[in-house]
Amino acid sequence: MAKTQLGARVDEDVAELAKKRAADLGLSIGDYLARLVQDDASGLRARAVDAAARFLAEH
C-alpha cells in the first residue's frame, strides 16, 4: 500500500472501488467518504441509545 492523493494508505483496489461508488452516487470522493463516516456515526449513536434503553429497562 502506498500513500496516495486520498491522504491515506489504501489498497489501490479499495481506492478504485470507492471512486467508482462515489461516481455512481454523483459525489466527489471526499463527499462519499464524509457520507460513510456520517452513516457510521449515526449507526454508533443508534446502538448506544438502544443499549442505554435496554439498561434503563432492566434497572
Secondary structure, 3 states (H helix, E strand, C coil): CEECCCCCEECHHHHHHHHHHHHHCCCCHHHHHHHHHHHHHHHHHHHHHHHHHHHHHHC
